[in-house]
Amino acid sequence: MTRAFAATEASTGRLGKVLYTAKTHSTGGRDSGNSRTDDGRLDVNFTIPGNPGNGTNPEQLFAAAWSTCFLGAIGRAAALKKIALPANVAIDAEVDFGLTQGSHFGLSARLNVSLPGVDREIAQALIDEAHQTCPYSRATRGNIDVSINLI
């Protein structure tokens, strides 16, 4: 049985043209699970934070993916405005996993953005633009608590 959940006009929108499709195969879940991509570039084991064993967790992967995508969105915004960025632009991402007030599992996140040498007003404008265009920011908007900080 397939269930499709389509984007609505009020949401982040539907894709007009697919540029890339990531494909993974996952087994086992959060504790002792594994995910691998069809191209073999990623093969990771999972463990629950605090449990023994070598592995990552979905929150770490989400933090890495979102911060990397957000860096790309900052770079695109800077290029469109013809603003040179320093080589050491960085984001420290934090993704919290916990219980909502309704006792459902949920996430919250913080992106701490460092744009050394960029005027703070310009840096904030780039961050604001990136938050509007980054697909992860668009996907999380209105769904989880997010804080984006210029540090």
C-alpha positions as CSV (number, residue, x, y, z in Angstrom):
1,M,0.0,0.0,0.0
2,T,1.4,3.4,-1.0
3,R,0.4,6.6,0.8
4,A,1.3,9.9,-0.8
5,F,1.4,13.1,1.2
6,A,1.4,15.9,-1.3
7,A,2.6,19.4,-0.6
8,T,-0.1,22.0,-0.4
9,E,0.0,25.5,-1.8
10,A,0.6,26.9,1.8
11,S,3.5,24.6,2.4
12,T,7.0,24.7,0.9
13,G,5.6,23.8,-2.6
14,R,5.8,20.9,-5.0
15,L,8.8,20.1,-7.1
16,G,8.5,21.1,-10.7
17,K,11.7,19.4,-11.8
18,V,13.5,16.7,-9.8
19,L,17.3,17.4,-9.9
20,Y,18.4,14.5,-7.8
21,T,16.9,11.6,-5.9
22,A,18.7,10.1,-2.9
23,K,18.0,6.4,-2.4
24,T,18.7,4.5,0.8
25,H,18.0,1.1,2.2
26,S,17.6,0.9,6.0
27,T,17.2,-2.0,8.4
28,G,17.0,-2.4,12.2
29,G,15.9,1.1,13.3
30,R,17.6,3.4,15.8
31,D,19.3,0.8,17.8
32,S,21.7,-1.5,15.9
33,G,20.3,-0.4,12.6
34,N,22.0,0.3,9.3
35,S,21.4,2.6,6.3
36,R,23.2,2.5,3.0
37,T,22.8,4.4,-0.2
38,D,22.3,2.6,-3.5
39,D,25.6,4.1,-4.9
40,G,27.7,2.8,-1.9
41,R,28.9,6.2,-0.9
42,L,27.2,6.0,2.5
43,D,27.0,3.0,4.8
44,V,26.3,3.8,8.4
45,N,25.4,1.9,11.5
46,F,23.1,3.3,14.1
47,T,23.1,3.2,17.9
48,I,21.0,5.1,20.4
49,P,22.9,8.0,22.0
50,G,24.5,6.8,25.2
51,N,24.4,3.1,24.3
52,P,27.6,1.2,23.6
53,G,28.7,0.6,20.1
54,N,30.0,2.4,17.1
55,G,27.3,4.2,15.2
56,T,25.6,7.5,14.5
57,N,21.9,8.5,14.9
58,P,19.4,10.2,12.7
59,E,19.8,13.5,14.5
60,Q,23.5,13.7,13.8
61,L,22.8,12.9,10.1
62,F,20.1,15.5,10.0
63,A,22.4,18.1,11.6
64,A,25.1,17.4,9.1
65,A,22.8,17.5,6.1
66,W,21.0,20.6,7.1
67,S,24.1,22.6,8.0
68,T,25.8,21.5,4.8
69,C,22.8,22.5,2.7
70,F,22.5,25.8,4.6
71,L,26.1,26.6,3.8
72,G,25.4,26.1,0.2
73,A,22.4,28.4,0.4
74,I,24.5,31.1,2.0
75,G,27.1,30.7,-0.8
76,R,24.3,31.0,-3.4
77,A,22.9,34.1,-1.7
78,A,26.4,35.6,-1.5
79,A,27.1,34.9,-5.2
80,L,23.9,36.4,-6.3
81,K,24.7,39.6,-4.3
82,K,28.4,39.5,-5.5
83,I,29.6,39.2,-1.9
84,A,32.9,37.4,-1.4
85,L,32.8,34.9,1.5
86,P,35.8,33.8,3.5
87,A,37.1,30.2,3.2
88,N,36.3,29.5,6.9
89,V,32.5,30.0,6.8
90,A,31.1,27.4,9.2
91,I,28.0,26.2,10.9
92,D,27.7,24.3,14.2
93,A,24.4,22.6,14.1
94,E,22.5,21.1,17.1
95,V,19.5,18.9,16.8
96,D,17.5,18.0,19.9
97,F,15.4,14.8,20.1
98,G,12.8,14.6,22.8
99,L,9.2,14.4,23.7
100,T,6.6,17.1,22.8
101,Q,4.0,18.3,25.2
102,G,1.6,15.7,23.6
103,S,4.1,12.9,24.4
104,H,5.1,12.4,20.8
105,F,8.7,12.3,19.7
106,G,9.9,15.6,18.2
107,L,12.9,17.7,17.2
108,S,14.2,21.2,17.7
109,A,17.3,22.7,16.1
110,R,19.8,25.4,16.3
111,L,22.2,26.5,13.5
112,N,25.1,28.7,14.8
113,V,26.5,30.4,11.8
114,S,30.0,31.9,11.6
115,L,30.8,34.3,8.8
116,P,34.2,35.7,9.9
117,G,35.2,39.0,8.4
118,V,31.7,39.7,6.9
119,D,29.9,42.8,8.2
120,R,27.2,41.7,10.7
121,E,24.4,43.3,8.8
122,I,25.4,41.7,5.5
123,A,26.0,38.4,7.3
124,Q,22.5,38.5,8.8
125,A,21.0,39.3,5.4
126,L,22.8,36.3,3.9
127,I,21.5,34.0,6.7
128,D,18.0,35.3,6.3
129,E,18.1,34.7,2.5
130,A,19.6,31.2,3.1
131,H,16.8,30.3,5.5
132,Q,14.2,31.2,2.9
133,T,15.9,29.1,0.1
134,C,17.5,26.1,1.9
135,P,15.3,23.0,1.3
136,Y,15.9,21.8,4.9
137,S,14.8,25.2,6.3
138,R,11.8,25.1,4.1
139,A,10.9,21.6,5.1
140,T,11.2,22.3,8.8
141,R,9.5,25.7,8.8
142,G,6.4,25.6,11.0
143,N,7.1,22.0,12.0
144,I,9.9,22.3,14.6
145,D,11.4,25.0,16.7
146,V,14.4,26.5,15.0
147,S,16.9,29.1,16.0
148,I,19.5,30.4,13.6
149,N,22.2,32.4,15.3
150,L,25.0,34.6,13.8
151,I,28.0,34.0,16.1
